[in-house]
Amino acid sequence: MNEHERSLLMSLHPRYASAILDGRKSVELRRQRVAVPPGTKVILYATSPVMALVGTATVTEVQIGSPSEIWKTHKEHGAISRRDYLAYMKGAEQASALLLDAVRSFSEPVPLAHLRAGGSFHPPQSYRYVDPETLRGWVLGHPTAEEVLQGTSSQPAAGETKSAATNRSQRGEGSPLGGSMVFARHVAA
């Protein structure tokens, strides 16, 4: 399975997920190197007390640098105070800034109970890869499932059978975004 057939699962504190969804935060700041290609779809999992998938965004660029370089460049778009940022980055030698665009909220959040009913779902401490079929299992039967799966390489288009979608994916005709999916986690923020 190549990187375009799997997703990257991450989580955000609800205040940062909300800030992304309402446009106050357009950069996800991380204390380690995050190498995802532009066009990667981001699915936002809001942690407690929300505990649900709440929306999506798309990575337009990833910038890597020292924590001070990343702060200087992105402090206006990270929705985090300098004090909180410095506490989060304490001891980090590198930082990443994931620039986000094409943000949209799901019409209805997909709660943790539903995600776990569809398989072995555990929000990660940092991030992990997930394949499209696992994602499909987590959201299947939820009213928002189609919104969550939109743009994944294994999602059948309207009226398309699953086998046709698989064949389309094998021919390289997957996501219109040209990337994998990301679920974002910002541990300290």
Sine and cosine of phi, psi and omega as CSV:
sin_phi,cos_phi,sin_psi,cos_psi,sin_omega,cos_omega
0.00,0.00,0.79,-0.61,0.01,-1.00
-1.00,-0.02,0.10,-0.99,-0.10,-1.00
-0.89,0.45,-0.39,0.92,0.00,-1.00
-0.99,0.13,-0.14,0.99,0.02,-1.00
-0.98,-0.22,-0.06,1.00,0.02,-1.00
-0.84,-0.54,0.31,-0.95,-0.03,-1.00
-0.93,-0.38,0.29,-0.96,0.05,-1.00
-0.91,-0.41,0.90,-0.44,-0.08,-1.00
-0.99,-0.11,0.83,-0.55,0.02,-1.00
-0.64,-0.77,0.24,-0.97,0.00,-1.00
-0.77,-0.64,0.40,-0.92,0.05,-1.00
-0.76,-0.65,0.54,-0.84,0.18,-0.98
-0.86,0.50,0.62,-0.79,-0.05,-1.00
-0.79,0.61,-0.58,0.81,-0.02,-1.00
-0.92,0.40,-0.53,0.85,0.02,-1.00
-0.99,0.17,-0.56,0.83,0.10,-0.99
-0.88,0.47,-0.71,0.71,0.04,-1.00
-0.88,0.47,-0.66,0.75,-0.01,-1.00
-0.90,0.44,-0.59,0.81,0.07,-1.00
-0.92,0.39,-0.74,0.67,-0.07,-1.00
-0.92,0.40,-0.51,0.86,0.00,-1.00
-0.99,-0.12,0.10,1.00,0.13,-0.99
1.00,0.01,0.00,1.00,0.03,-1.00
-0.98,0.21,-0.34,0.94,-0.03,-1.00
-0.80,-0.59,0.89,-0.45,0.00,-1.00
-0.88,-0.47,0.12,0.99,0.00,-1.00
-0.69,-0.72,0.79,-0.62,0.11,-0.99
-0.99,-0.11,0.87,-0.48,-0.06,-1.00
-0.99,-0.15,0.76,-0.65,-0.06,-1.00
-0.79,-0.62,0.48,-0.88,-0.04,-1.00
-1.00,-0.05,0.18,0.98,0.09,-1.00
-0.65,-0.76,0.19,-0.98,0.03,-1.00
-0.94,0.34,0.81,-0.58,0.07,-1.00
-0.87,-0.49,0.92,-0.40,-0.05,-1.00
-0.94,-0.35,1.00,-0.03,0.10,-1.00
-0.84,-0.55,0.58,-0.82,-0.04,-1.00
-0.96,0.26,0.48,-0.88,0.13,-0.99
-0.82,0.57,0.58,-0.81,-0.05,-1.00
1.00,-0.09,-0.11,0.99,0.02,-1.00
-0.91,0.42,0.77,-0.64,0.03,-1.00
-0.99,0.15,0.73,-0.69,0.00,-1.00
-0.96,-0.30,0.84,-0.55,0.13,-0.99
-0.95,-0.32,0.82,-0.57,-0.11,-0.99
-1.00,0.00,0.87,-0.49,0.13,-0.99
-0.97,-0.24,0.90,-0.43,0.03,-1.00
-1.00,0.06,0.79,-0.61,-0.04,-1.00
-0.97,0.26,-0.15,-0.99,-0.04,-1.00
-0.83,0.56,0.67,-0.75,0.16,0.99
-1.00,0.00,-0.05,1.00,-0.04,-1.00
-0.95,0.31,-0.80,0.60,0.02,-1.00
0.76,0.64,0.89,0.46,-0.03,-1.00
-0.33,-0.94,0.39,-0.92,0.21,-0.98
-0.97,0.26,0.77,-0.64,-0.13,-0.99
-0.85,-0.53,-0.27,0.96,-0.02,-1.00
0.09,-1.00,-0.09,-1.00,-0.03,-1.00
-0.70,-0.71,0.29,-0.96,0.14,-0.99
-0.47,-0.88,0.09,-1.00,0.03,-1.00
-0.80,-0.60,0.71,-0.70,0.06,-1.00
-0.97,0.24,0.83,-0.56,0.05,-1.00
-0.99,-0.14,-0.42,0.91,-0.02,-1.00
-0.23,-0.97,0.48,-0.87,0.14,-0.99
-0.85,-0.53,0.80,-0.59,0.04,-1.00
-0.92,-0.38,0.72,-0.69,-0.01,-1.00
-0.91,-0.42,0.67,-0.75,0.05,-1.00
-0.13,-0.99,-0.11,-0.99,0.08,-1.00
-0.94,0.33,0.39,-0.92,0.05,-1.00
-0.81,0.58,-0.61,0.79,0.00,-1.00
-0.93,0.36,-0.63,0.77,0.05,-1.00
-0.89,0.45,-0.70,0.71,-0.01,-1.00
-0.90,0.43,-0.65,0.76,0.03,-1.00
-0.88,0.47,-0.74,0.67,-0.01,-1.00
-0.84,0.55,-0.64,0.77,-0.06,-1.00
-0.98,0.18,-0.56,0.83,-0.20,-0.98
-0.84,-0.53,0.18,0.98,-0.06,-1.00
-0.86,0.52,-0.50,0.87,-0.03,-1.00
-0.97,0.23,-0.26,0.97,-0.12,-0.99
-0.86,-0.52,0.10,1.00,-0.06,-1.00
-1.00,-0.09,-0.17,0.99,0.00,-1.00
0.81,0.59,0.67,0.74,0.02,-1.00
-0.62,-0.79,0.61,-0.79,0.03,-1.00
-0.96,0.28,0.37,-0.93,0.03,-1.00
-0.87,0.50,-0.68,0.73,0.00,-1.00
-0.86,0.50,-0.73,0.68,0.01,-1.00
-0.91,0.40,-0.62,0.78,0.02,-1.00
-0.89,0.46,-0.74,0.68,0.00,-1.00
-0.89,0.45,-0.62,0.78,0.04,-1.00
-0.91,0.42,-0.67,0.74,0.01,-1.00
-0.91,0.42,-0.65,0.76,-0.07,-1.00
-1.00,0.07,-0.06,1.00,-0.06,-1.00
-0.78,0.62,0.83,-0.56,0.02,-1.00
1.00,0.07,-0.15,0.99,0.00,-1.00
-0.98,0.19,0.67,-0.74,0.06,-1.00
-1.00,-0.09,-0.45,0.89,0.01,-1.00
-0.79,-0.62,0.42,-0.91,0.09,-1.00
-0.65,-0.76,0.41,-0.91,0.06,-1.00
-0.84,-0.55,0.56,-0.83,0.12,-0.99
-0.85,-0.53,0.91,-0.41,0.06,-1.00
-1.00,-0.08,0.93,-0.36,0.01,-1.00
-0.99,0.16,0.78,-0.63,-0.12,-0.99
-0.91,-0.42,0.53,-0.85,0.01,-1.00
-0.50,-0.87,0.04,-1.00,0.06,-1.00
0.79,0.61,0.74,0.67,-0.04,-1.00
-0.98,0.18,0.67,-0.75,0.13,-0.99
-0.48,-0.88,0.60,-0.80,0.05,-1.00
-1.00,0.07,0.53,-0.85,0.14,-0.99
-0.96,0.28,0.52,-0.86,0.03,-1.00
-0.90,0.43,-0.45,0.89,0.05,-1.00
-0.50,-0.86,0.80,-0.60,0.02,-1.00
-0.87,0.50,0.50,-0.87,0.08,-1.00
-0.99,-0.16,0.96,-0.28,-0.11,-0.99
-0.95,0.31,0.39,-0.92,0.00,-1.00
-0.81,0.59,-0.66,0.75,-0.01,-1.00
-0.85,0.52,-0.66,0.75,0.02,-1.00
-0.93,0.37,-0.68,0.73,0.00,-1.00
-0.87,0.50,-0.66,0.75,0.00,-1.00
-0.96,0.30,-0.50,0.86,0.04,-1.00
-0.91,0.40,-0.44,0.90,-0.03,-1.00
-1.00,0.00,0.05,1.00,-0.01,-1.00
0.45,-0.90,-0.22,-0.98,-0.06,-1.00
-1.00,0.06,0.99,0.17,-0.02,-1.00
-0.99,-0.14,0.81,-0.58,0.08,-1.00
-0.70,-0.72,0.90,-0.44,0.05,-1.00
-0.85,0.53,0.75,-0.66,-0.06,-1.00
-0.97,0.23,0.40,-0.92,0.14,-0.99
-0.94,0.35,-0.62,0.79,0.03,-1.00
-0.87,-0.49,-0.99,-0.12,0.10,-1.00
-0.49,-0.87,0.33,-0.94,0.06,-1.00
-0.48,-0.88,0.34,-0.94,0.04,-1.00
-0.99,0.12,0.51,-0.86,0.07,-1.00
-0.61,-0.79,0.66,-0.75,0.00,-1.00
-1.00,0.09,0.37,-0.93,-0.06,-1.00
-0.86,0.51,-0.56,0.83,-0.01,-1.00
-0.94,0.35,-0.59,0.81,0.06,-1.00
-0.90,0.43,-0.71,0.71,0.05,-1.00
-0.85,0.53,-0.71,0.70,0.02,-1.00
-0.85,0.53,-0.70,0.72,0.01,-1.00
-0.88,0.48,-0.61,0.79,-0.01,-1.00
-0.91,0.41,-0.62,0.79,-0.13,-0.99
-0.97,-0.23,-0.16,0.99,-0.02,-1.00
-0.78,0.62,0.73,-0.68,0.03,-1.00
1.00,0.04,-0.13,0.99,0.04,-1.00
-1.00,0.01,0.60,-0.80,0.00,-1.00
-0.83,0.55,-0.41,0.91,-0.04,-1.00
-1.00,-0.07,0.00,1.00,-0.10,-1.00
-0.79,0.62,-0.71,0.70,-0.03,-1.00
-0.89,0.45,-0.62,0.78,0.04,-1.00
-0.90,0.43,-0.67,0.74,-0.02,-1.00
-0.90,0.43,-0.68,0.73,-0.09,-1.00
-0.99,0.16,-0.21,0.98,-0.01,-1.00
-0.81,0.59,0.84,-0.54,0.04,-1.00
1.00,-0.06,-0.02,1.00,0.06,-1.00
-0.99,0.10,0.51,-0.86,-0.12,-0.99
-0.93,0.38,-0.38,0.93,-0.05,-1.00
-0.98,-0.22,0.08,1.00,-0.03,-1.00
-0.98,0.20,0.83,-0.56,0.09,-1.00
-0.91,0.41,0.63,-0.78,0.11,-0.99
-0.96,0.29,0.21,-0.98,0.00,-1.00
-0.81,0.58,0.80,-0.60,0.02,-1.00
0.98,0.18,0.02,1.00,-0.04,-1.00
-0.99,-0.15,0.64,-0.77,0.04,-1.00
-0.97,0.22,0.34,-0.94,0.02,-1.00
-0.87,0.49,-0.64,0.77,-0.01,-1.00
-0.91,0.41,-0.57,0.82,0.05,-1.00
-0.92,0.39,-0.62,0.78,0.04,-1.00
-0.91,0.42,-0.64,0.76,0.03,-1.00
-0.89,0.46,-0.70,0.71,0.04,-1.00
-0.89,0.46,-0.66,0.75,0.02,-1.00
-0.88,0.48,-0.70,0.72,0.01,-1.00
-0.89,0.45,-0.66,0.75,-0.01,-1.00
-0.92,0.40,-0.43,0.90,0.04,-1.00
-1.00,0.08,0.01,1.00,0.01,-1.00
0.99,0.11,0.37,0.93,-0.02,-1.00
-0.95,-0.30,0.71,0.71,-0.11,-0.99
-0.99,0.17,-0.79,-0.61,-0.12,-0.99
-0.85,0.52,0.72,-0.69,0.10,-0.99
-0.91,0.42,-0.30,0.95,0.05,-1.00
-0.99,0.13,-0.27,0.96,0.01,-1.00
0.95,0.30,0.31,0.95,-0.04,-1.00
-0.60,-0.80,0.00,-1.00,0.06,-1.00
-1.00,0.04,-0.08,-1.00,-0.01,-1.00
-0.94,-0.35,0.45,-0.89,0.00,-1.00
-0.77,-0.64,0.66,-0.75,0.21,-0.98
-0.93,-0.37,0.83,-0.56,-0.19,-0.98
-0.99,-0.16,0.67,-0.74,0.10,-0.99
-0.83,-0.56,0.76,-0.65,0.08,-1.00
-0.87,-0.49,0.99,-0.13,-0.18,-0.98
-0.84,0.54,-0.81,0.58,-0.10,-1.00
-1.00,0.03,-0.30,0.95,-0.12,-0.99
-0.92,-0.39,0.00,0.00,0.00,0.00
